[in-house]
């Protein structure tokens, strides 16, 4: 995937890939998913996303247990590059979290984008406004 754009996405974006909501951000998220499926973009995610997505789904009362399991299985089968943190990466994530007063969990996505020279895309407007970095974009 030489000519593809590298993006890092968080669970707020992935959730919108699977759950029907009539919003602009859901539409944008699904466009990203279509581009990913067509090979137009490469997606890299930190391993924490599996726990975060599971947590979001666990509290979504409109989804049955079976639907949640199907979503998680489908996501796990996608050919997405998964970043496993090293001690050095965790250290950079901690520094970023302290600098911008954000959670280490959220910081991991931004640090991954910075290190990979990609763009972090999130539906978290508060995070984007707080960090104000060029490689962090609102969905």
N, C-alpha and C positions, 0 to 999 in steps of 0.2 A: 504494500500500500504506500508507495513512494509519494504520489501526488495527492494524497488524502490529507485532510485537516485533522489534527489530533485534538480531541476534546476529552475532558474529564467531566463526568456528570455525577450528581448525588442522587439520593433516594427520592428527593422531591421531584426530580425529572422522571426517573424510572417509574415511580408510582403512576404518573400520568400516562405512561405507555399502556398500562393495563386497566386502569379504572376509568369508566365513562364519566366524564364531567364536561359540561358545556362551558368551557372557558377558553380564552385566548391562549393562556399558557399551556393548556392541554393540547390545543391544536399545534402550537409551536413544538411541543415535546414530541408529538407524533410525527411531525415533519423531520425532526432529528432522527427518530427511530427509522423512518423510511430511508433517509440518507445513509444511515448506518447499514441497513439491510442491503442497500445498493452498492455499498463499498465506497461511498463518497466521503465518509468520515471514519476515522479510527477512534474507538472508544477505549479509554483506560480508566479503571476504577480501583480505589483502595479496597482491600478486603473487608473493611468495616461496613461497606454498603449492604452486605447480606444481612447483618444484624439490624441495621437501620431500616431497611425495607421491611423486614419481618416485623419489626416493632410498629411501623406505620400500619401495616396490614392487620396486626393483632387488635388494634383499636378501631378498625373500620367496621362498625356494627352492621353495615349493609352487605358485607361479604360473608358467605358461609365458609366453614372450615375447608370444605372441598375447593371452593374458588381460591382461597388463599394458598392452598397447597399447589394448585395448578399454576397460579401466577409465579410462585417461587420456583417451581420446577422449570417452567418456561424460561424464566430469567437465568437460572443456573446453566441452562443448556446453550445460551447465546455465546457466540465466539468472541467474547470480550476479554481483553488483556487485564489480568488481575495483578495489582501491585501488592506485594508482600513487604511490609515495612522492615527496615533494618534499624539498628540502634541509632545510626546517623540520621535517618529519615525521621524517626521519632523525636530526636533532639531538635531538628529544624521545625517540626510541627509544633512542639512545645514553645519554641521561641516565637513563632508566628502567632500562636494563640495568645500568648502574653502581650505581644506587641499590639495586637488589634482587639484584645479583650473579647475573644470568641472561644468557643469550645475547641478542645483538641480534636474532637471528632470532625467538626466542620473545617478546621484548619488543615486536616490531612488532605482534603480534596484540593485546596488552594496550593498547598506546598507541592503536591504531585503535579499540578498544572505548571507551576513555576519551574520545577526540575525538568519536566519533559518538554518544556517550551510549547505547551498547549494552552488551551482555553478551558477554564472551569466554568461550566454553565449550571446555574441553580435557579430554582423558583423562590429562593429565600431572599426577598428584597432587603430585609434588615441586614443580613450578612453582606450583601453587595454594597449597600450604603455605608456600612461600618468600615469595610476593608478598603474600598476605593482603589483597587489595583487594576491596571489595564488588562490583566489576564483573567479577571473574575467578571463574568457577565451574567446579567439577569436573563432568564429564559424569555 
